Amino acid sequence: MADRDVVLVDDMVATGSTMSEAIDALHDRDVGRVFVVCVHPLLVADARTKLERAGLAGIWGTDTVERDVSAVSVAPLLADLV
């Protein structure tokens, strides 16, 4: 995995603690950049700071919880269900 970019996928990023630990563990294994994608980007309190300190390269989420990282809309999917 050395120097390879990694994408971590999770349903929700709230405080960033678990994700920042995962990013740290990956960097200990000499991966390249680490990106995060999630369904619910809560990003409460100092979550962004934790992730940035861990070396996060980028984060994207859906608009189930609107944040500046919300890049994917779930509205079309939900509209198709009704």
Rosetta constraint file for C-alpha pairs under 8 A:
AtomPair CA 1 CA 29 HARMONIC 7.31 0.50
AtomPair CA 1 CA 30 HARMONIC 7.26 0.50
AtomPair CA 1 CA 31 HARMONIC 5.75 0.50
AtomPair CA 2 CA 29 HARMONIC 6.74 0.50
AtomPair CA 2 CA 30 HARMONIC 4.98 0.50
AtomPair CA 2 CA 31 HARMONIC 4.69 0.50
AtomPair CA 2 CA 32 HARMONIC 6.87 0.50
AtomPair CA 3 CA 30 HARMONIC 6.08 0.50
AtomPair CA 3 CA 31 HARMONIC 4.46 0.50
AtomPair CA 3 CA 32 HARMONIC 4.10 0.50
AtomPair CA 3 CA 33 HARMONIC 7.80 0.50
AtomPair CA 4 CA 31 HARMONIC 5.16 0.50
AtomPair CA 4 CA 32 HARMONIC 4.68 0.50
AtomPair CA 4 CA 33 HARMONIC 7.18 0.50
AtomPair CA 5 CA 31 HARMONIC 6.26 0.50
AtomPair CA 5 CA 32 HARMONIC 4.56 0.50
AtomPair CA 5 CA 33 HARMONIC 4.68 0.50
AtomPair CA 5 CA 34 HARMONIC 5.87 0.50
AtomPair CA 5 CA 35 HARMONIC 7.77 0.50
AtomPair CA 6 CA 31 HARMONIC 7.18 0.50
AtomPair CA 6 CA 32 HARMONIC 7.07 0.50
AtomPair CA 6 CA 33 HARMONIC 6.30 0.50
AtomPair CA 6 CA 34 HARMONIC 4.86 0.50
AtomPair CA 6 CA 35 HARMONIC 6.19 0.50
AtomPair CA 7 CA 34 HARMONIC 5.88 0.50
AtomPair CA 7 CA 35 HARMONIC 4.71 0.50
AtomPair CA 7 CA 36 HARMONIC 5.59 0.50
AtomPair CA 7 CA 37 HARMONIC 7.17 0.50
AtomPair CA 8 CA 34 HARMONIC 7.32 0.50
AtomPair CA 8 CA 35 HARMONIC 6.17 0.50
AtomPair CA 8 CA 36 HARMONIC 4.78 0.50
AtomPair CA 8 CA 37 HARMONIC 6.31 0.50
AtomPair CA 9 CA 36 HARMONIC 5.96 0.50
AtomPair CA 9 CA 37 HARMONIC 5.03 0.50
AtomPair CA 9 CA 38 HARMONIC 5.76 0.50
AtomPair CA 10 CA 36 HARMONIC 7.80 0.50
AtomPair CA 10 CA 37 HARMONIC 6.57 0.50
AtomPair CA 10 CA 38 HARMONIC 4.89 0.50
AtomPair CA 10 CA 39 HARMONIC 7.03 0.50
AtomPair CA 11 CA 38 HARMONIC 5.11 0.50
AtomPair CA 11 CA 39 HARMONIC 4.89 0.50
AtomPair CA 11 CA 40 HARMONIC 6.10 0.50
AtomPair CA 12 CA 38 HARMONIC 5.61 0.50
AtomPair CA 12 CA 39 HARMONIC 5.83 0.50
AtomPair CA 12 CA 40 HARMONIC 4.52 0.50
AtomPair CA 12 CA 41 HARMONIC 5.83 0.50
AtomPair CA 12 CA 42 HARMONIC 6.95 0.50
AtomPair CA 13 CA 19 HARMONIC 7.28 0.50
AtomPair CA 13 CA 38 HARMONIC 6.74 0.50
AtomPair CA 13 CA 40 HARMONIC 6.51 0.50
AtomPair CA 13 CA 41 HARMONIC 5.24 0.50
AtomPair CA 13 CA 42 HARMONIC 5.82 0.50
AtomPair CA 13 CA 43 HARMONIC 6.00 0.50
AtomPair CA 14 CA 41 HARMONIC 6.71 0.50
AtomPair CA 14 CA 42 HARMONIC 4.77 0.50
AtomPair CA 14 CA 43 HARMONIC 4.77 0.50
AtomPair CA 14 CA 44 HARMONIC 5.65 0.50
AtomPair CA 14 CA 47 HARMONIC 6.99 0.50
AtomPair CA 15 CA 42 HARMONIC 7.72 0.50
AtomPair CA 15 CA 43 HARMONIC 5.79 0.50
AtomPair CA 15 CA 44 HARMONIC 5.39 0.50
AtomPair CA 15 CA 45 HARMONIC 6.68 0.50
AtomPair CA 15 CA 46 HARMONIC 6.97 0.50
AtomPair CA 15 CA 47 HARMONIC 4.71 0.50
AtomPair CA 16 CA 20 HARMONIC 5.81 0.50
AtomPair CA 16 CA 43 HARMONIC 6.78 0.50
AtomPair CA 16 CA 46 HARMONIC 7.92 0.50
AtomPair CA 16 CA 47 HARMONIC 4.51 0.50
AtomPair CA 16 CA 48 HARMONIC 7.06 0.50
AtomPair CA 16 CA 50 HARMONIC 6.23 0.50
AtomPair CA 16 CA 51 HARMONIC 6.21 0.50
AtomPair CA 17 CA 21 HARMONIC 6.29 0.50
AtomPair CA 17 CA 47 HARMONIC 7.22 0.50
AtomPair CA 17 CA 50 HARMONIC 6.96 0.50
AtomPair CA 17 CA 51 HARMONIC 7.98 0.50
AtomPair CA 18 CA 22 HARMONIC 6.33 0.50
AtomPair CA 19 CA 23 HARMONIC 6.18 0.50
AtomPair CA 19 CA 51 HARMONIC 7.24 0.50
AtomPair CA 20 CA 24 HARMONIC 6.11 0.50
AtomPair CA 20 CA 50 HARMONIC 6.19 0.50
AtomPair CA 20 CA 51 HARMONIC 5.14 0.50
AtomPair CA 20 CA 54 HARMONIC 5.47 0.50
AtomPair CA 21 CA 25 HARMONIC 6.18 0.50
AtomPair CA 21 CA 54 HARMONIC 7.55 0.50
AtomPair CA 22 CA 26 HARMONIC 6.26 0.50
AtomPair CA 23 CA 27 HARMONIC 6.22 0.50
AtomPair CA 23 CA 34 HARMONIC 6.75 0.50
AtomPair CA 23 CA 51 HARMONIC 7.92 0.50
AtomPair CA 23 CA 54 HARMONIC 6.01 0.50
AtomPair CA 23 CA 55 HARMONIC 7.01 0.50
AtomPair CA 23 CA 56 HARMONIC 7.01 0.50
AtomPair CA 24 CA 28 HARMONIC 6.22 0.50
AtomPair CA 24 CA 54 HARMONIC 5.62 0.50
AtomPair CA 24 CA 55 HARMONIC 7.57 0.50
AtomPair CA 25 CA 29 HARMONIC 6.67 0.50
AtomPair CA 26 CA 30 HARMONIC 6.72 0.50
AtomPair CA 26 CA 31 HARMONIC 6.00 0.50
AtomPair CA 26 CA 34 HARMONIC 7.97 0.50
AtomPair CA 27 CA 31 HARMONIC 5.49 0.50
AtomPair CA 27 CA 32 HARMONIC 7.62 0.50
AtomPair CA 33 CA 55 HARMONIC 7.99 0.50
AtomPair CA 33 CA 56 HARMONIC 7.29 0.50
AtomPair CA 33 CA 57 HARMONIC 5.74 0.50
AtomPair CA 34 CA 55 HARMONIC 7.38 0.50
AtomPair CA 34 CA 56 HARMONIC 5.53 0.50
AtomPair CA 34 CA 57 HARMONIC 5.41 0.50
AtomPair CA 34 CA 58 HARMONIC 7.25 0.50
AtomPair CA 35 CA 56 HARMONIC 6.15 0.50
AtomPair CA 35 CA 57 HARMONIC 5.37 0.50
AtomPair CA 35 CA 58 HARMONIC 4.87 0.50
AtomPair CA 35 CA 59 HARMONIC 5.80 0.50
AtomPair CA 36 CA 56 HARMONIC 7.66 0.50
AtomPair CA 36 CA 58 HARMONIC 6.32 0.50
AtomPair CA 36 CA 59 HARMONIC 4.63 0.50
AtomPair CA 36 CA 60 HARMONIC 6.41 0.50
AtomPair CA 37 CA 59 HARMONIC 5.69 0.50
AtomPair CA 37 CA 60 HARMONIC 4.85 0.50
AtomPair CA 37 CA 61 HARMONIC 5.55 0.50
AtomPair CA 38 CA 59 HARMONIC 8.00 0.50
AtomPair CA 38 CA 60 HARMONIC 6.53 0.50
AtomPair CA 38 CA 61 HARMONIC 4.77 0.50
AtomPair CA 38 CA 62 HARMONIC 6.99 0.50
AtomPair CA 39 CA 61 HARMONIC 5.34 0.50
AtomPair CA 39 CA 62 HARMONIC 5.19 0.50
AtomPair CA 39 CA 63 HARMONIC 7.91 0.50
AtomPair CA 39 CA 64 HARMONIC 7.06 0.50
AtomPair CA 40 CA 61 HARMONIC 6.35 0.50
AtomPair CA 40 CA 62 HARMONIC 6.40 0.50
AtomPair CA 40 CA 63 HARMONIC 7.55 0.50
AtomPair CA 40 CA 64 HARMONIC 5.93 0.50
AtomPair CA 40 CA 65 HARMONIC 5.75 0.50
AtomPair CA 41 CA 60 HARMONIC 7.89 0.50
AtomPair CA 41 CA 61 HARMONIC 5.64 0.50
AtomPair CA 41 CA 62 HARMONIC 7.28 0.50
AtomPair CA 41 CA 65 HARMONIC 6.15 0.50
AtomPair CA 41 CA 66 HARMONIC 7.66 0.50
AtomPair CA 41 CA 67 HARMONIC 6.92 0.50
AtomPair CA 41 CA 69 HARMONIC 7.45 0.50
AtomPair CA 41 CA 70 HARMONIC 7.47 0.50
AtomPair CA 42 CA 65 HARMONIC 6.43 0.50
AtomPair CA 42 CA 67 HARMONIC 7.74 0.50
AtomPair CA 43 CA 47 HARMONIC 5.18 0.50
AtomPair CA 43 CA 48 HARMONIC 6.51 0.50
AtomPair CA 46 CA 50 HARMONIC 6.39 0.50
AtomPair CA 47 CA 51 HARMONIC 6.26 0.50
AtomPair CA 48 CA 52 HARMONIC 6.06 0.50
AtomPair CA 49 CA 53 HARMONIC 6.04 0.50
AtomPair CA 50 CA 54 HARMONIC 6.23 0.50
AtomPair CA 51 CA 55 HARMONIC 6.50 0.50
AtomPair CA 51 CA 56 HARMONIC 5.55 0.50
AtomPair CA 52 CA 56 HARMONIC 5.16 0.50
AtomPair CA 52 CA 57 HARMONIC 7.81 0.50
AtomPair CA 59 CA 69 HARMONIC 6.37 0.50
AtomPair CA 60 CA 69 HARMONIC 4.91 0.50
AtomPair CA 60 CA 70 HARMONIC 5.96 0.50
AtomPair CA 60 CA 71 HARMONIC 5.97 0.50
AtomPair CA 60 CA 72 HARMONIC 7.96 0.50
AtomPair CA 61 CA 69 HARMONIC 5.72 0.50
AtomPair CA 61 CA 70 HARMONIC 4.62 0.50
AtomPair CA 61 CA 71 HARMONIC 5.81 0.50
AtomPair CA 61 CA 72 HARMONIC 6.37 0.50
AtomPair CA 62 CA 66 HARMONIC 7.49 0.50
AtomPair CA 62 CA 69 HARMONIC 7.86 0.50
AtomPair CA 62 CA 70 HARMONIC 4.79 0.50
AtomPair CA 62 CA 71 HARMONIC 5.77 0.50
AtomPair CA 62 CA 72 HARMONIC 4.44 0.50
AtomPair CA 62 CA 73 HARMONIC 5.57 0.50
AtomPair CA 62 CA 74 HARMONIC 6.61 0.50
AtomPair CA 63 CA 67 HARMONIC 7.25 0.50
AtomPair CA 63 CA 70 HARMONIC 5.02 0.50
AtomPair CA 63 CA 71 HARMONIC 7.04 0.50
AtomPair CA 63 CA 72 HARMONIC 6.21 0.50
AtomPair CA 63 CA 73 HARMONIC 5.27 0.50
AtomPair CA 63 CA 74 HARMONIC 6.52 0.50
AtomPair CA 64 CA 73 HARMONIC 7.74 0.50
AtomPair CA 64 CA 74 HARMONIC 6.97 0.50
AtomPair CA 65 CA 70 HARMONIC 7.68 0.50
AtomPair CA 66 CA 70 HARMONIC 5.84 0.50
AtomPair CA 74 CA 78 HARMONIC 6.32 0.50
AtomPair CA 75 CA 79 HARMONIC 5.98 0.50
AtomPair CA 76 CA 80 HARMONIC 6.19 0.50
AtomPair CA 77 CA 81 HARMONIC 6.68 0.50
AtomPair CA 78 CA 82 HARMONIC 6.90 0.50
